[in-house]
Amino acid sequence: MRILFIADVVGRCGVELLKSRLPSLKRKYGADLTVVNGENSAPGNGITEYEANALFAAGADVISGGNHSFDRGDRELFENPYILRPLNWNTDSGHGSVVYDAVKFKVGIISVSGAVNMMAKCENPFILAKNEALRLKSEADTVIVDFHAEASSEKRAMGFWLDGIATAVIGTHTHCQTNDAEILENGTAFISDAGFCGSLKSVLGVRPNEVLDRFANGGKQKLVQEDIPPYLINGVVIECEKGKAVKIEVIREIFDR
């Protein structure tokens, strides 16, 4: 089984990029299941019905979330079990995990938020993630965790915490793809951050000028998502056998559009 995970999609630029490129990427990597992090896919931040529908139409099977999932206030959108918000949020709205039934196999997907230097208050991610992963293992062949966190130390710790329980722990949120993809000792694939999808000539998907003004001059200009070529798609492909990861492949694809 091969699971394609596409990292944080940034704005309309990232959505349009996946609409044109995701089908061919699924064929290229032989994906049996595709998970896309869509919590930044709306212009500005968050996700709306438009972006969710576009990502599903492009080939996403499950959309995972993060700290911006509820920014647009559309709680009804998260009644769809295949659009996840972080499991450890203190809310009754939406779902933090789902089991995707692909007929030949079942995959549990968990979205969970880190607790270190994150804006949203949340419950302990370690306890809830382990309990949920163990619960899903009774229903699913494979369990994938999208750990949306700021601190690389917290992400690394989560990898060890779930090693041998989850099939993969994939870090998201920082939009900077890391060079530490590996299979841990007990068969869990791990990467600190899978990266992002959007304009390559940007600062994490945002126009550089506004970001530079903030850092250099203390400016308070509104941050605007960049939309100029070339465009970047980041992610990973996890190859699994009997609930264990046997290979993790990093994706860094660059396109003119």
C-alpha positions in Angstrom: 0.0 0.0 0.0 1.3 3.5 -0.9 -0.1 6.6 0.9 0.5 10.0 -0.6 0.6 12.9 1.9 0.6 16.4 0.4 1.9 19.1 2.8 0.2 22.4 3.8 -1.7 23.9 0.8 -1.3 27.7 0.9 -4.1 29.8 -0.6 -5.8 29.8 -3.9 -2.4 29.4 -5.6 -1.9 26.1 -3.8 -5.4 24.9 -4.6 -5.1 25.6 -8.3 -1.7 23.9 -8.4 -3.2 20.7 -7.0 -6.1 20.9 -9.3 -3.8 20.7 -12.2 -1.0 18.5 -10.8 -2.3 16.1 -8.1 -3.9 13.6 -10.5 -0.6 13.0 -12.3 1.3 12.9 -9.0 -1.0 10.2 -7.8 -0.3 8.1 -10.9 3.4 8.8 -10.7 3.7 7.7 -7.0 1.1 4.9 -7.3 -1.0 6.3 -4.5 -3.7 4.1 -3.0 -4.8 6.8 -0.7 -4.1 10.6 -0.7 -4.2 12.9 2.4 -3.9 16.6 1.9 -3.3 19.2 4.7 -5.8 22.0 3.8 -5.9 24.2 6.9 -4.3 27.2 5.0 -6.0 26.6 1.6 -8.4 29.6 1.7 -7.2 33.1 0.8 -5.8 34.5 4.1 -6.0 31.3 6.1 -8.4 28.5 7.0 -10.6 26.5 4.7 -14.0 27.0 3.1 -16.4 24.8 1.2 -14.8 26.0 -2.1 -11.3 24.8 -1.2 -12.5 21.6 0.3 -14.5 20.7 -2.8 -11.6 21.7 -5.1 -9.2 19.5 -3.2 -11.5 16.5 -3.2 -12.1 17.0 -6.9 -8.4 17.1 -7.5 -8.0 13.7 -5.8 -7.7 14.1 -2.0 -9.4 11.4 -0.1 -9.0 13.0 3.3 -8.2 16.7 4.2 -6.3 17.1 7.5 -6.2 20.2 9.6 -4.3 22.5 11.9 -4.4 25.6 14.0 -6.2 27.6 11.2 -8.9 25.0 10.5 -11.7 27.1 12.1 -10.5 30.5 11.0 -13.4 30.9 8.5 -15.9 30.0 11.2 -17.6 27.3 9.0 -18.1 24.7 11.6 -20.7 22.9 9.4 -18.0 22.1 6.9 -16.3 19.9 9.5 -19.4 17.7 9.8 -17.8 15.9 6.8 -15.9 13.1 8.4 -13.1 13.4 5.8 -12.3 17.0 6.7 -10.4 16.8 10.0 -9.5 19.4 12.7 -7.0 18.6 15.4 -8.1 15.8 17.6 -7.0 17.5 20.8 -8.9 20.8 20.4 -11.4 21.5 23.2 -14.5 21.4 20.9 -17.4 19.2 20.0 -17.4 20.4 16.4 -15.9 18.2 13.7 -13.7 15.1 13.8 -10.1 14.6 14.8 -9.8 11.3 13.1 -11.4 9.0 10.5 -11.1 5.5 9.1 -11.0 5.6 5.3 -12.4 2.4 3.8 -10.7 1.7 0.5 -12.4 -1.7 0.1 -9.1 -3.6 0.0 -7.8 -1.9 3.1 -8.7 0.5 5.8 -6.6 3.5 6.9 -7.0 5.5 10.1 -6.0 9.2 9.8 -5.4 11.4 12.8 -5.0 15.2 12.9 -3.4 16.4 16.1 -2.0 19.8 17.1 1.2 20.4 19.0 1.2 22.2 22.4 4.5 24.1 22.2 4.3 27.7 20.9 1.0 27.1 19.2 -1.8 29.7 19.2 -4.7 27.4 19.9 -5.1 25.9 23.4 -5.4 22.2 23.3 -5.3 19.1 25.4 -2.1 16.9 25.7 -1.4 15.7 22.2 0.7 12.8 23.3 -1.9 11.0 25.5 -4.8 11.6 23.0 -2.8 10.7 19.9 -1.6 7.4 21.4 -5.1 6.5 22.7 -6.7 7.3 19.4 -4.0 5.5 17.4 -4.5 2.4 19.5 -8.3 2.6 19.1 -8.0 3.0 15.3 -5.7 0.0 15.0 -8.6 -2.2 16.0 -10.5 -0.9 12.9 -7.8 -0.1 10.4 -4.8 -1.8 8.8 -2.7 1.4 8.9 -2.7 4.5 11.0 -1.3 7.9 9.7 -0.8 10.9 12.1 -0.5 14.5 10.8 1.2 16.2 13.8 0.7 19.9 13.2 3.3 21.5 15.5 5.8 24.3 15.7 8.7 22.7 17.7 10.8 20.1 15.9 11.7 18.6 19.3 8.0 18.0 20.0 7.5 16.4 16.6 10.6 14.2 17.0 9.3 13.1 20.4 5.9 12.3 19.0 7.6 10.0 16.4 9.3 8.0 19.2 6.1 8.1 21.3 4.1 6.5 18.5 6.8 4.3 17.0 5.4 0.8 16.4 1.8 2.1 17.0 1.3 4.5 14.1 2.4 3.6 10.6 3.6 7.2 10.0 4.0 10.4 12.0 4.2 13.3 9.5 5.0 16.8 10.8 3.3 19.8 9.3 2.9 23.6 10.1 6.3 25.2 9.6 6.1 24.9 5.7 9.8 24.2 5.6 10.5 20.6 4.4 13.1 18.9 6.6 15.8 16.5 5.7 15.1 13.9 8.4 12.7 11.4 6.8 13.3 7.9 8.2 11.8 4.6 9.3 12.1 4.4 13.1 13.1 1.3 14.9 9.7 -0.2 15.3 8.4 0.5 11.8 7.0 4.0 12.0 7.8 6.4 9.1 8.7 9.9 10.4 9.5 13.4 9.1 9.7 16.6 11.1 7.9 18.7 8.5 6.6 17.7 5.1 6.7 21.3 3.7 4.1 23.2 1.8 2.4 23.7 -1.6 2.4 27.2 -3.2 4.7 29.8 -4.7 8.4 28.8 -4.4 9.5 32.5 -4.4 7.8 33.3 -1.1 8.3 33.1 2.6 6.2 30.1 3.6 3.7 30.9 0.8 3.5 34.6 1.7 4.8 37.6 -0.3 8.4 38.3 0.9 8.1 42.2 1.0 5.5 42.2 3.8 7.3 39.6 5.8 10.7 41.4 5.4 9.1 44.7 6.6 7.8 42.9 9.7 11.1 41.4 10.5 13.3 44.4 9.7 11.1 47.3 10.6 8.4 46.0 12.9 5.9 46.7 10.2 2.3 45.5 10.5 1.2 45.2 6.9 -1.3 42.5 6.2 0.4 39.3 4.9 -0.7 38.4 1.4 -0.2 34.9 -0.1 2.1 34.9 -3.1 1.0 33.6 -6.5 3.9 33.8 -8.9 5.8 30.9 -10.6 7.6 28.6 -10.1 5.3 26.6 -7.9 6.2 23.9 -5.3 4.5 20.7 -4.2 5.9 19.1 -1.1 4.9 15.9 0.6 5.9 12.3 1.3 4.9 8.9 0.0 4.7 6.1 2.7 5.0 2.5 1.5 3.3 0.2 4.1 3.1 -3.6 4.7 0.9 -5.0 7.5 0.6 -1.7 9.3 4.4 -1.0 9.3 6.2 1.5 7.1 8.9 0.0 4.9 9.8 3.1 2.9 9.3 6.9 3.1 10.0 9.0 0.0 10.2 12.8 0.1 8.4 14.8 -2.6 9.7 18.1 -3.9 8.2 18.8 -7.3 8.5 22.2 -9.0 6.2 23.4 -11.8 5.7 26.5 -13.9 2.0 25.9 -13.1 
